[in-house]
Amino acid sequence: MNQSQQIDREPHSSLLTPDASLWKQRAREQWGANPCGAHVARDYAFGTREYFDAIEAYRYEVYAPWMRTTLGFNNYGGKRLLEIGCGTGTDLLQFARGGAIVTGLDLTPRSIEIARQRFARYGCAGTFVIGDAENLAFPDESFDIVYSFGVLHHTPDTEGAVREVHRLLKRGGRAIVMLYHRTSLYYWGALMFKRGVLGGDLLRDTPAQMMSRYAEYSETGGQPLVKAYTRGEARRLFNSFSDCRISINQLTRQELSWIGRALPESTFQWLTRHFGWNLIITATK
C-alpha cells in the first residue's frame, strides 16, 4: 500500500553563505513550482496517464536515452531501494516495475504528493517520505540500493548526505548517484563562455551564482543551490566506500549547434564520455 509520512571543502563554497535552511527552502520553492519534467506535459491534464507518459517519454527517449541501459532499472528485483530526491517518481517507477521494493524520499511535499499519485495511477506499490538528505530517519543498513539522480549537489552539506547514504546501505550494498560535472562542455561552453563571457554575466556574478540561476529549468526564478564536481572531487566524496566507479554521460548534439550535427558518431560519443554534464557514480559499501 502506498503511504506517506512526515519526517521532519565543498566546490563553490561561496554559495554556502546564506543559512542552509534558506537554500533548502529555495529548493522546495523551485521544485514545488516546477515539478521535474512537468514542462513537457502541458498538453495533458495533470495527473492523467497521458500526463505521466509524456514526462517519461521525454526523459528516456529525448533527453537521456542512455539512462535505461546505464542505470539498470530492471536489475534490482526483490531489493530494498531508496531514492533520495525522487521528485515526481519517474525513475522510482522504473525500479518498481523492475521488481524493486521502493521508497521515495523528497524534501518537497508537492513532489511526494505527485509521486504518490503517479504510482496509484499505474497500480504500483511504493512508500513515500518527506525528508532531508542530510538527516535521514531510517535505521542503519536499511537498504540494498540507494539511488539519487541529480539531487545531492543541491543540498548544502553534500558530504554529509553521502555519509548518510553510506550509513543506510547494507554491507555490500550499492549507491548510484548522479552529480553535475564541472569539467563538462555545458559548464564551460554554455555557462562560463556563452553566458559568462559573451553574455557578460561574469562581470557581475560568480560562477556559483550563475549555476544557481541557469542550471535548472524554472519559470519562477527559484535559484536553488547548484554545485558541480570534477571526477576527483566526486571520488573523494565517496572515499568511505570499498569501491567507486565513475562514468560520464549526457550530451546532446543540439548543445553543440551546427558542429554537433556534423560530428561523426564516434567523435560525439567520445565527447560525451569525457565532457558530458553527468557524473554517474556507482559505489559499493
C-alpha positions, 0 to 999 in steps of 0.5 A: 500500500502506498503511504506517506509520512512526515519526517521532519571543502565543498566546490563553490563554497561561496554559495554556502553563505546564506543559512542552509535552511534558506537554500533548502527552502529555495529548493522546495520553492523551485521544485514545488513550482516546477515539478521535474519534467512537468514542462513537457506535459502541458498538453495533458491534464495533470495527473492523467496517464497521458500526463505521466507518459509524456514526462517519461517519454521525454526523459528516456527517449529525448533527453537521456536515452542512455539512462535505461541501459546505464542505470539498470532499472530492471536489475534490482528485483526483490531489493530494498531501494531508496531514492533520495530526491525522487521528485515526481517518481519517474525513475522510482517507477522504473525500479518498481516495475523492475521488481524493486521494493521502493521508497521515495524520499523528497524534501518537497511535499508537492513532489511526494504528493505527485509521486504518490499519485503517479504510482496509484495511477499505474497500480504500483506499490511504493512508500513515500517520505518527506525528508532531508538528505542530510538527516535521514530517519531510517535505521542503519543498513536499511537498504540494498540500493540507494539511488539519487539522480541529480539531487545531492549537489543541491543540498548544502552539506553534500558530504554529509548526505553521502555519509548518510547514504553510506550509513543506510546501505547494507554491507555490500550494498550499492549507491548510484548517484548522479552529480553535475560535472564541472569539467563538462562542455555545458559548464564551460561552453554554455555557462562560463563562455556563452553566458559568462563571457559573451553574455557578460554575466561574469562581470557581475556574478560568480560562477556559483551564482550563475549555476544557481540561476541557469542550471535548472529549468524554472519559470519562477526564478527559484535559484536553488543551490547548484554545485558541480564536481570534477571526477576527483572531487566526486571520488573523494566524496565517496572515499568511505566506500570499498569501491567507486566507479565513475562514468560520464554521460549526457550530451546532446548534439543540439548543445553543440549547434551546427558542429554537433550535427556534423560530428561523426558518431564516434567523435560525439560519443567520445565527447560525451564520455569525457565532457558530458554534464553527468557524473554517474557514480556507482559505489559499493559499501 
